Amino acid sequence: MEVSNVKQVRFGKIVETGGKPEAYLAFSDPDKDPSFVRAAKESRVVTIKQEPTSKRKDFGIVGYVKEKYATYLIFPKSLKEFDGQRVIGIDYSILQSADVRIGGKVPAPRKKPETKKERTRSAAIPKPKPPKPAPKSEPKPEKPKPQPKRFRVEIQITTVDRKEVEVTAWNQSEAKANAIREVEASSNFDKARMTVKVVKVREEQ
């Protein structure tokens, strides 16, 4: 930053003209920050040179000067009449109370390790109880057990006439057998003179 043979202006004077400044912290290239570039074009930026190893007092230059160890101030009003002038008498009390604008990406703050006292306090806080499980739904009703069907069986008895016998069975074959047994078990059935034959079977609805 070349500052020889340039006019000087006191920091208090540019504050009177430009208003209370805003400190700008550049975490990336200020040239890529549209708001900062606009302020620089409007002559509202002051570059403060800070050299950590130097014994000289800090000073500034009215305007945007891109270099290492530089801090920038953005003023609400234009400082065009002081363009390029060296700023002396930096009053850091004003800067400490000024607003700070963050430029570029801001690194995430580090999380402080939890102290023993804080761990004890957090352990003493009761943990919320888990929610009660929802009541079980009522069991589904059991399916009714299957029941035997009703069949009407037409029996042909020799030497007599046909007749229908109503029996209960699981299927037609069983219905035939049940009908024959029922006829043969009747009191007026004579096995010596009669024979039984199934002629027709139909299921009752």
Contacts in CASP RR format, 6 or more apart in sequence:
PFRMAT RR
TARGET T0000
AUTHOR 0000-0000-0000
METHOD contacts of the structure
MODEL  1
MEVSNVKQVRFGKIVETGGKPEAYLAFSDPDKDPSFVRAAKESRVVTIKQ
EPTSKRKDFGIVGYVKEKYATYLIFPKSLKEFDGQRVIGIDYSILQSADV
RIGGKVPAPRKKPETKKERTRSAAIPKPKPPKPAPKSEPKPEKPKPQPKR
FRVEIQITTVDRKEVEVTAWNQSEAKANAIREVEASSNFDKARMTVKVVK
VREEQ
1 47 0 8 1.000
1 49 0 8 1.000
1 61 0 8 1.000
1 65 0 8 1.000
1 67 0 8 1.000
1 70 0 8 1.000
3 59 0 8 1.000
3 61 0 8 1.000
3 86 0 8 1.000
6 84 0 8 1.000
6 85 0 8 1.000
6 86 0 8 1.000
7 84 0 8 1.000
7 85 0 8 1.000
7 86 0 8 1.000
8 85 0 8 1.000
8 86 0 8 1.000
8 87 0 8 1.000
8 88 0 8 1.000
9 62 0 8 1.000
9 82 0 8 1.000
9 85 0 8 1.000
9 86 0 8 1.000
9 87 0 8 1.000
9 88 0 8 1.000
10 87 0 8 1.000
10 88 0 8 1.000
10 89 0 8 1.000
11 87 0 8 1.000
11 88 0 8 1.000
11 89 0 8 1.000
11 90 0 8 1.000
11 91 0 8 1.000
11 94 0 8 1.000
12 89 0 8 1.000
12 91 0 8 1.000
13 82 0 8 1.000
14 46 0 8 1.000
14 62 0 8 1.000
14 75 0 8 1.000
14 79 0 8 1.000
14 82 0 8 1.000
14 87 0 8 1.000
15 21 0 8 1.000
15 91 0 8 1.000
15 94 0 8 1.000
17 77 0 8 1.000
17 79 0 8 1.000
17 81 0 8 1.000
17 82 0 8 1.000
18 44 0 8 1.000
18 75 0 8 1.000
18 76 0 8 1.000
18 77 0 8 1.000
18 78 0 8 1.000
18 79 0 8 1.000
19 75 0 8 1.000
19 76 0 8 1.000
19 77 0 8 1.000
20 75 0 8 1.000
20 76 0 8 1.000
20 94 0 8 1.000
20 98 0 8 1.000
21 46 0 8 1.000
21 73 0 8 1.000
21 74 0 8 1.000
21 75 0 8 1.000
21 94 0 8 1.000
21 95 0 8 1.000
21 98 0 8 1.000
22 73 0 8 1.000
22 74 0 8 1.000
22 75 0 8 1.000
22 76 0 8 1.000
22 98 0 8 1.000
22 99 0 8 1.000
22 100 0 8 1.000
22 101 0 8 1.000
23 71 0 8 1.000
23 72 0 8 1.000
23 73 0 8 1.000
23 95 0 8 1.000
23 98 0 8 1.000
23 99 0 8 1.000
23 100 0 8 1.000
23 101 0 8 1.000
24 30 0 8 1.000
24 36 0 8 1.000
24 45 0 8 1.000
24 71 0 8 1.000
24 72 0 8 1.000
24 73 0 8 1.000
24 74 0 8 1.000
24 100 0 8 1.000
24 101 0 8 1.000
24 103 0 8 1.000
25 100 0 8 1.000
25 101 0 8 1.000
25 102 0 8 1.000
25 103 0 8 1.000
26 33 0 8 1.000
26 36 0 8 1.000
26 72 0 8 1.000
26 103 0 8 1.000
26 104 0 8 1.000
27 102 0 8 1.000
27 103 0 8 1.000
27 104 0 8 1.000
27 105 0 8 1.000
27 106 0 8 1.000
27 107 0 8 1.000
28 103 0 8 1.000
28 104 0 8 1.000
28 105 0 8 1.000
30 36 0 8 1.000
30 37 0 8 1.000
30 40 0 8 1.000
30 64 0 8 1.000
30 66 0 8 1.000
30 72 0 8 1.000
30 103 0 8 1.000
31 37 0 8 1.000
31 66 0 8 1.000
32 104 0 8 1.000
33 103 0 8 1.000
33 104 0 8 1.000
35 101 0 8 1.000
36 45 0 8 1.000
36 72 0 8 1.000
36 74 0 8 1.000
36 103 0 8 1.000
39 45 0 8 1.000
39 74 0 8 1.000
40 63 0 8 1.000
40 64 0 8 1.000
42 78 0 8 1.000
43 62 0 8 1.000
43 63 0 8 1.000
43 78 0 8 1.000
43 79 0 8 1.000
43 80 0 8 1.000
43 83 0 8 1.000
44 74 0 8 1.000
44 75 0 8 1.000
44 76 0 8 1.000
44 77 0 8 1.000
44 78 0 8 1.000
44 79 0 8 1.000
45 63 0 8 1.000
45 64 0 8 1.000
45 72 0 8 1.000
45 73 0 8 1.000
45 74 0 8 1.000
45 75 0 8 1.000
46 60 0 8 1.000
46 61 0 8 1.000
46 62 0 8 1.000
46 63 0 8 1.000
46 72 0 8 1.000
46 73 0 8 1.000
46 75 0 8 1.000
46 79 0 8 1.000
46 87 0 8 1.000
47 60 0 8 1.000
47 61 0 8 1.000
47 63 0 8 1.000
47 64 0 8 1.000
47 65 0 8 1.000
47 70 0 8 1.000
47 71 0 8 1.000
47 72 0 8 1.000
48 58 0 8 1.000
48 59 0 8 1.000
48 60 0 8 1.000
48 70 0 8 1.000
48 71 0 8 1.000
48 72 0 8 1.000
48 73 0 8 1.000
48 87 0 8 1.000
48 90 0 8 1.000
49 58 0 8 1.000
49 59 0 8 1.000
49 60 0 8 1.000
49 61 0 8 1.000
49 65 0 8 1.000
49 67 0 8 1.000
49 69 0 8 1.000
49 70 0 8 1.000
50 58 0 8 1.000
50 69 0 8 1.000
50 70 0 8 1.000
50 71 0 8 1.000
51 69 0 8 1.000
52 69 0 8 1.000
57 88 0 8 1.000
57 89 0 8 1.000
57 90 0 8 1.000
58 90 0 8 1.000
59 86 0 8 1.000
59 87 0 8 1.000
59 88 0 8 1.000
59 89 0 8 1.000
59 90 0 8 1.000
60 86 0 8 1.000
60 87 0 8 1.000
60 88 0 8 1.000
60 90 0 8 1.000
61 84 0 8 1.000
61 85 0 8 1.000
61 86 0 8 1.000
61 87 0 8 1.000
62 79 0 8 1.000
62 82 0 8 1.000
62 83 0 8 1.000
62 84 0 8 1.000
62 85 0 8 1.000
62 87 0 8 1.000
63 79 0 8 1.000
63 83 0 8 1.000
63 84 0 8 1.000
64 72 0 8 1.000
73 95 0 8 1.000
73 98 0 8 1.000
74 101 0 8 1.000
114 122 0 8 1.000
148 168 0 8 1.000
148 169 0 8 1.000
148 170 0 8 1.000
149 168 0 8 1.000
149 169 0 8 1.000
149 170 0 8 1.000
149 171 0 8 1.000
149 203 0 8 1.000
149 204 0 8 1.000
150 166 0 8 1.000
150 167 0 8 1.000
150 168 0 8 1.000
150 203 0 8 1.000
150 204 0 8 1.000
151 166 0 8 1.000
151 167 0 8 1.000
151 168 0 8 1.000
151 169 0 8 1.000
151 172 0 8 1.000
151 175 0 8 1.000
151 179 0 8 1.000
151 201 0 8 1.000
151 202 0 8 1.000
151 203 0 8 1.000
151 204 0 8 1.000
152 164 0 8 1.000
152 165 0 8 1.000
152 166 0 8 1.000
152 201 0 8 1.000
152 202 0 8 1.000
152 203 0 8 1.000
152 204 0 8 1.000
153 164 0 8 1.000
153 165 0 8 1.000
153 166 0 8 1.000
153 167 0 8 1.000
153 175 0 8 1.000
153 176 0 8 1.000
153 178 0 8 1.000
153 179 0 8 1.000
153 198 0 8 1.000
153 200 0 8 1.000
153 201 0 8 1.000
154 162 0 8 1.000
154 163 0 8 1.000
154 164 0 8 1.000
154 198 0 8 1.000
154 199 0 8 1.000
154 200 0 8 1.000
154 201 0 8 1.000
155 162 0 8 1.000
155 163 0 8 1.000
155 164 0 8 1.000
155 165 0 8 1.000
155 179 0 8 1.000
155 180 0 8 1.000
155 183 0 8 1.000
155 196 0 8 1.000
155 197 0 8 1.000
155 198 0 8 1.000
155 199 0 8 1.000
156 162 0 8 1.000
156 196 0 8 1.000
156 197 0 8 1.000
156 198 0 8 1.000
156 199 0 8 1.000
157 163 0 8 1.000
157 183 0 8 1.000
157 189 0 8 1.000
157 194 0 8 1.000
157 195 0 8 1.000
157 196 0 8 1.000
157 197 0 8 1.000
158 194 0 8 1.000
158 195 0 8 1.000
158 197 0 8 1.000
159 193 0 8 1.000
159 194 0 8 1.000
160 194 0 8 1.000
162 199 0 8 1.000
163 183 0 8 1.000
165 179 0 8 1.000
165 182 0 8 1.000
165 183 0 8 1.000
166 204 0 8 1.000
167 175 0 8 1.000
167 178 0 8 1.000
167 179 0 8 1.000
167 182 0 8 1.000
168 178 0 8 1.000
169 175 0 8 1.000
169 177 0 8 1.000
169 178 0 8 1.000
172 201 0 8 1.000
172 203 0 8 1.000
175 201 0 8 1.000
176 198 0 8 1.000
176 201 0 8 1.000
179 198 0 8 1.000
179 201 0 8 1.000
180 196 0 8 1.000
180 198 0 8 1.000
183 189 0 8 1.000
183 196 0 8 1.000
184 191 0 8 1.000
184 196 0 8 1.000
189 196 0 8 1.000
END
